[in-house]
Amino acid sequence: MMLPNSNVRTVLAILHDIAAAIIAWMLAYLLRFNFDLPVKFGAEMQQTLLWIVPLQIAIFWKFGLYRGIWHYASLNDLRRIVLAVLLAASIIPFVLWMLRSNLVVPRSVLVLNPLLLILFMGGSRIVYRMWKETRFHGRMKLSSEPVLVLGAGDAAVTLSKDLAKNPAWQLVGFLDDDADKRNCILNGVKVLGPLDELNRWVDHFGTKRVIIAMPSSSHQQRQRALQLCNAARVQVLTVPSFDDLMSGKVAVSQLRAIELDDLLGRDPVVLDTDGLHGLLTGKVVMVTGAGGSIGSELCRQIARFSPARLVLFEQSEFALYTLEQELQQAFPALGYVCLMGDVRDAERVGEVMQLHRPVVVFHAAAYKHVPMMETHNAWQAIRNNVLGTWTVARAAQQQGVAKFVMISTDKAVNPTNVMGASKRLAEMVCQSLQPSASTHFVIVRFGNVLGSTGSVIPKFRAQIAQGGPITVTHPEITRYFMSIPEAAQLVLQAGLMGQGGEIFVLDMGESVKIVELAKQLIRLSGFTEDDIRIEFTGLRPGEKLYEELLADSEHTLPTPHPKLRIAQARAADAAWLEELLKWTDVATMPDAAVKAALEEWLPEYQPDSQGRL
């Protein structure tokens, strides 16, 4: 009957260590007497072997030395060997004393034996691992693809160990701007030179892929590395972000493609975590539009602060189900409740607020697709974004919610479309409620987020996958962009800082040309502009060339947070709100009538976007 492979390995390992223990004990005697062993000590050596070797093997078994696989021998295995051998060495003199025999073991033998045993047991395991890896990878690397790593720091060194086990890739060199690392050997691989020499080494090795392993470097340094890769026309991969590596969520070996988030060049958000714990931890928190891109990210961020309950309010059944499945896996200890509902349904919203008594409400539910809301759906944009905001805000006020945070948009500034105008009216609704409310109404205004529902990025990716062309409305159109996690983090920070009635404006950085974004995405996908064409289709209804974060009549005040400012905008009062609610209390209204009325409600609304190009 054949033994399983694991049992065979265990038996062979034990036999090896028995042989190593015998040889180490005998060699210790021979070294002690310069290989001229007296007969008397030779006889004592043989007698002591009969109980010393079983004792040592028993201790090795207890230390789990036979549960590992030699192919994967590590420093941890060597540490266990050292501890086990030293324990056995300390027990041997004690056993000799207990036996009170006439045997005399030279003290030098007691010192030499553990040293030799560690050398034999540890050395053989390491040598076996090196032999196996050299044999295996030497055979596999003949057909492997050469790869260069940009960066020679801790992340790069760790990555090189993982790449050494990957038969598909062969790491041929590091590139790093640190002159002190030049020509150094890291895990058997040389630091070839600075990043600027990438082209030279790509040509030398015929490299088609480059890995950027610089997670702790600045955005500017990583962007420069990416530009060098683009110039060298190689496919680019990168390691996870520094924050993800430090949190232990991912490993260096989990390579990913460069995303557009990596190109924004934005510094990470610094949050007042103590303050946010005070705002969210142990509290009931409600998010409307929880299944959307911003709403779902808010839920992920809030979940990290361990609320007493997270109330997910969403109109889309599928979006709510998807979020529920994600939260179950990512936050198994989180208490949450999934609720279907429309923010315009006052009875449903009131029922939810009364039952769950949220302390903080994040209102992210909105219709936000500009062209779609502009034609055939204008009144629905008003009803959802304005009336829906009032319905949720009023219920929050009646139930004593401490903070109500509304997500707005840069399209509310000097709006040229119905969607932007509806969000500006929603801002004014919250401001008009503030004077008579104990609830603190806080508004957060920001631009586009990469990868959100309705964003150009998923559309561009789909067009590239189909072979092109990529459609851009205008060669000069620009937008502000930030990542979804950054936007959600700043919303939380603004919610913490708000005292009621403020409109917080997020620092969106520099505006980005959409056509440049498209070109970057083409290159990141491994194509050129000859492979994937870019076509210009003309501005869509309600669309303008650039977005603004402040209206012409507004100015901002600084806050303690560098990425948040407060816009001083025209507010509204209770009488204005009463008239607005009368206007929205209509089942339907033609698009033309909606736009004509918006010009009366908002003097800054200019539906003819041609005047604002």
N, C-alpha and C positions, 0 to 999 in steps of 0.2 A: 504494500500500500504506500503510495507516494505522499510525502508531506507537502502541505501548502508552501508556497514560496516564502511566506513570512516566517514559517517555522524552520525552514531550511536555513534562512539567513540568521535566525537566532542561534541555531545549533552551531553554525560555522563561526559566528562571532564569539560564542562561549569557548569553543575549541581554540580559537585564535588567542583569546585572553588567558586561557590555561597555559598555552605554550609560552605566551609573553611573560606570565608570572613565573614559570619555571626558569626560563632563560634569564630573566632579570635577577632572580634570587641566586642562581648559580654564577652569573657574571659578576654580581656584587662580591661574592667570595673570591672569585679569581682575581678581580681587580685589587681586593684587599691584600692578597698575597702575591701580587705581581705574577699571576698565572703559575705560581709554584705552590699548589695547594697541599698542605700537610694532610696525611692520611686521616688523622684524628678529626680535623675540621671538615674533611670531605665526608666522613661518616655522619657528622652532626648536620651537615648541610642536607644530606639525603633524608635524615629523620625529620628535620623541621619542615621539609617540603610537604610531607604527608598531611600536615594540618594547616600550614600557612596558605597554600594555594586554595584549598576549599574555603578557608575563611575569607580570602580576598575575593573569590568569585561570588560568594554569598553577599558580600557588601556591594559589589558591582551590580548585582541583580537588584538589590534594594534601591540603589540609586537610579535605576531605570536605564542603565547603559545598553540594554538589549531591546529597547522599544524603538530606537531610532534606526534610520537607514544610512549606511555609510556614504552612499552617494550624495547625501545632503548634510554631511557632517559640518558642524559650525563651531563658532567660538563657545556657544552655550554647551555643546557636547563636550568640548575640551575642558570647560570649567567643571562639569560634573565628574569627568575623569579625574581631574586634579583633586577635587574634594573627596572622592571615593578612595583614591590611593592614599591620601594623607590620613584619612580616618583609619584605614587598614594598617598603615605604618605606626600609628599611635596605639593601636590595640595590640599589636604583636608583642611589645615589651611587657605589657600588662598580662597577656596570656602566659608568657614565659615565667613571670613572677608567680602567677596563680598556680601553674603546674609544679613549681618548685623542683624542676628537674635539674640534672647535672649538666645539661646542655649549656654551652657558653657561646652566644652569638656575638661576634665582634661588633662594637658600636658603629664602626665605619660601614659595616654591612647594612645596619639598620638605616643609615643615612643614604647610602648609595642605591639601595633597592628601590625606594619610591621614585627617585629621580630617573632611574633606568626604566621603571615600569611606565611612568608617565610618557617618556620618550617613545617606547615601543607601542603603547596603546594609542596615544594621541597621534603620533607620527604616522602610523600605518593607516589610520582612518583618513587623515588629511591627504596622504599620498594616494590612497585609493580614490578619493573624490577627484583629485586633480587628474588622475589617469582616466577616469570615466568621462569627465567633462572634456578633456583634451581629445580623447578618442571619439566621443560623440559629436562634439561641436567641430572638431577638425574635419570630420567626414561630411557634416552638414553644411559648413561654411563655404565649401567649395562652390556651391551654387547660390550662396546668400547674396543679398543686395547691400552694397556699401552705404553707410549712413554717417553723416557728420552731426555733431552736437555743438550748438552754440551756447557757450557758458561752460565754466569749469569749476563751479562751486559745489556745495554739498548735494544739491538736487541732481546735478549732472553726474557726480560720482555714484550716487545711489542708482540713477538710471542706467549707468554703464554696467552695473552688476546684473540688472534685469535683462539688458540687451545681450549680455554674454550667454544667457540661457535661451535666447530666441534664435532658432535655426534660420529664420527668414532674413535676418538682418545681421550685418557685420559692422560694428563700430570701428571706423578707420581713423578717427581723430576728433579732438576738441578744438574749438576756437574761442579765445577769450582775450579781452583787451588788457587784462592785468599782466604787465610785463614780468612780474615776479613768477608767474606760472608758466612762462614761455619755456618750451622744451621739457617741462616736467612730465613724468609718466604717472598716470592715474589708472589703477587697475589694469596695467599693461598697455595702456593706450596713451599716445603722446598728445600734448597740447601743441598744436602745429603753429599757431600764430594768432594775430588779432582778427576780429570779425571782418575787417575790410578785405582780408585775403580770401574771403569765401569763394569768389569766382575762380580764383586760381586752383583751390583744392577741389572744387566741384569738377573742374575740367581734368585735374590730375587723377582722381579716383573714379570719374564717371558717375558721380553721385546724382541720384534723382530725388532723394528725400533728405530733408534737414530737420532736426529737432531743436526747437528753442527751449532750453532748460534754464531759464532765468526768472523763476517765480518771484524772487524778492527784489528784482531790479525795478527801476522806475518805468512808468509807461513810455517815456521818451526813449529809453534804452531798448525796450522791447519793440517799439515801433521802428526804430532804426534797424534792428535785427531783421524784422519782417520786410522792410524795404530792400535790404541787401538780398534776402531770399527771393523776393519778386524779381530783382534785377538779374539774379542768377538763373531764373526760370526753373526753380525746384519746387516740389511739393513740400508744404510746411506743416509740421505737427508741433505741438507744445505740451508741456506738462501742466497739471492742474495749478490753480492759483495758489499763492502762498497761504492765504487764509484757509483754503480747503485742506492743504497739506498739514498745516498746524493743528487744525481741528480733528485730524485723524479720519475724516470722512472718506478720503481717497488716498491712493498711493501714487508715488512718482511714476510708476510703470503704467498708470492708466492714462496713456497718451490720448490726445484729442486733436481734432482739426482746429486751426485758428478760426475763431469766430469774429464777427464784426464788433462785438463788445470789446475785443482786444485792441481794436483800432481807434477807439474813442479817446484814449489818452487821458482818462479821468482818474483822479486819485480816489482811493476808497473812502466811503462815508464813515465818519467817526460819530458814533451814536452815544447819547447819554444813557448808557445801559441801566444805571442805578435809577434814573428818573423813569425810564420805560418800565422797569420792574414795578415801580410804584404805581404807574398808570395801568398796567395790564395784568401783572401777576396776581393770581387769585381773584380776578374780576371776571364778570360776564361781559364778553365783547361780541358785538354783532357786526357783520359785514354784509352789506347789500351788494348785489352783483358779484357774489362770491365766486362764481364759476368763470368770470372773465379773466383776462390776462393780468390786470392790476389787482382785481379782487382776490384771485387765487394766490398771488404772490404775497399780498397783505396777510392772508390766512397763514401761509408758511412762516412769515416773519413773526406774526403774533404768537403762533404755536410755540416758538422757541422761548417765549416768556411765561409759559405755563399758566394760561388763564384758567379760571375756575370752569368756564364753559365758553366755547366758541360757537356762536349762532351763525350758521351759513344760510343766507337768504338769497334765493336765485330763481329766475323764471325758467331757465333751460334745464330740463330734467337730465339730459345727457351730461351737460357741463357740471351739474351738481354731483351726479354719480361718479364722474371721473375724479373730481376733487376728493370725494369721500374715500374712494379706493386709495388714492395717494396718501391721504392723511392717516388712514388705518395702518399703512405700512411704515411711513416715516415717523409718525408720532403715536405709537400704540397706547401711550398713557394719557393722551389728550382727551378731555371730555368735550364733545361737540354734538350739535344737533343740526340735521339737514332739513331745511324748510323750503318748500316750493311756494312761490308767490310773486305777485306783480306789485311793484312799488306804488302804482296808482290805485291799488285796492286798499282803501282806507280801513275797511273792517279787518282785513287780513293783517295788515301792518300793525294796527292797534292791538289785535289779539296776540300777535307775536311779542310785541313790546310788553304787554301786561303780563303775559305768562312767564317770560324769561328775565324781565327787568335788567336789560343791559346797562352797564355803567358807561361804556364807550361805544359809539356807533361810527363805523367808517362807511360812508355812502359812496360806493363805486359804481352803482347801477346807472347806466346811461346808454342812449343811442349815440354813436360817435362817428359813423361812416359819413363823411361830408357829402360826396356826390349822391349817395343813396337817399340821404335825408333831404337833399335839395329838391328832388323831383318826385312827386307822387306821395311823399312821406313827410312833408313839412309839418303838418299838424300833429302827426304822431311824435315827431321830435320834440315839439313843444309840450305835448301832453306827458310824455315820458320824462323828459329832462327837467321841465319846470314844475308841472303838477306833481310828478313823482317825488321830486325833491321836497316840495312843500308837505306832501303827505307823510313822508318819513320824518322830516324835521319837526312837524307839528306833533306827531305821535311821540317822538323823543322828548319834546318839551313837556307834554302832558304826563309822561311817565317818569319825569325827573332824571333823564339821562344827564350825566355830568358833562360829557364832551361829545359833540357831533362834528365829525370831520368829513367835509365834502371834497371829492376829487373833481377839480375843474381842468381847464385846458388853455393852452396859449391861443387857441382859436377863438376864445371869448374876448380877446383884445382887438378892438376895432374890427368887429366881425364882418366878414363879407359873405357869410353863408348862414343858413338857418341853424345848423348844428352849433356853430360858435355863438350865435345870438341866443340860442336856448340856454347854453351854459352860462352866459353872462347874466341872463335873467335869473337863473338858478342861484348864482352867487348873490344877487341882490335880494332874493327871497330869504336866504339865510341871514343876511345882514339886517333885513327889516325885522326879523324875529328876535334879534339879539337884545334890544332894549328892555323887552318885557319878559325875558326868560332867565331862569337860573342856569339853564344849559348854556355851555360855552360853544358857540358855533364857529368853527374854524374852516377856512377854505384854502385849498392847496392847488396852485396853478402850475402846470408844467407842459412840456412839449411831447414829441413822439417818443415812444419807447421801442427799442429794437425787438422785433419778434412778436409784438403784441397782435391781437386780433385786428385785422384790417391794415396792418403795417405793410410797407412795400417789401420788406425782407422776405417773408414767406412767398410772396408773389414772384419776386426775382428768382428765388431758389427753384420754384416750380418751372419757371420759364427756361432757366439754365438746364434743368433736368430734361426738358423737352427739346433741347438743342437750340433754343432761342427763337426769335429775338427777344431781348429785354425791352420792355416798353417804358419810356420815361416821358412825362407830360411836356417838359420844357427843358432846354439845356441849361437855363439859369436858375431853375427852381431850387430853393434851399429849405432845409428843415433843421430844427434842433433835435438832438437825439440823446437818450441816456438808456442804460440797461434797465430792465424791469426790476431786478432786485434793488438797484440804487434808488429808483423812483419810490418803491415801496418803503425803503428805509427812511427816506427823507419825509415821506408822508407821516410815518410814525413819529419822527422827530418834531415835525411841525405840529402834530396833534398834541404832543407833550408840551410844547412851548406856548401854544395859543391860549389866550385869555378870553377870547370871544370877539367876533366881528372882524378879525384880521383876514387879509388875503395874502397867504405866503406864496412867494415866487421862488421856484427852485433855480439854482444856478445851473443852466443848461450848457455852459461852456460856449464853444464857437459853433455857429451854424454850419451845416455840412451840405455841399451840393449833392443832390440825389444822383446825378450822373456819375460823380466820382465814386459814390457808394456802390453803384452798379458795376463800375470798372473794377473796384477792389474785390467785389464778390465774384466776378468772373475769374480774376487771377487766383483767388483763394480756392476756387473750384478746379484749378489746374488747367484753365483754358486761357486763350488770348482773345482780344477783341476781334481778331480775324475769324476765330472759331464761333464766337457768340456776338452777333450784331446788336447794337443799341438803336432803337427807333424812337423818334419823338412824335407823340400823338396829339399834343396841344393840351392846354389847361382844361380841366373838367369843370362842370357847373359848380360855382361857389368856391373854386380853388384860387389861391393867390400865390405869387412867386415866393414870398417869404412870410414867415410867421413872426409875431411880436409877443413879447412877454409883458409889455406895459403899453397902455393906451397913451395917446399923445398928451392927455391931461394928467396922467398919473406920474408919481415919482415914488421911490422906495426909501424905506428906513432900514438900517442894518439890524441884525440880530446877533446874539452870541455865537450862532453857528455860521461858519463861513459860506455854506452852500444855501442859506436861506435868507431871504429879504422880505420885508413887508411892503406890499403895494398900498398906497393911499389912494383908493378909488372912490368914485361917487357912490354913495350909499342910498338906501331907500327907506321909507318910513311905513307905518302901519296902513295909512290911507292909500298909499301907492299899492301895497300888497293886496288890499281889499279889491281895488279896481282890477288888478292883474288876475285875481282868482275868478272874478266875474267873467273875464275874457276867456279864460281857459275852460270854463264850465260849459263847453259846447261839444257835442259828439263829434262833429267833423267840420272842416273848413277847407276851401280850395287853396292850393299853393299860392296863387297870386294874392289872395286876401290875407294869408298869413304873412307874406313878405311885406305887404303894404302896412299891416298893423305893426310889424316889428320896427319899421322906420319911425313910427310914432312912439313906441315904447323905448327905443334905444336910438338916440340921435347919432351915436357913433356907428350904427349899423349902415353899411354901404354895400348893397347887393351887387352893384356894378363894380366887380373886382378890377376892371381895366383901369380904373382911376387910381389903383393902389399898387400898380406894378413897379 
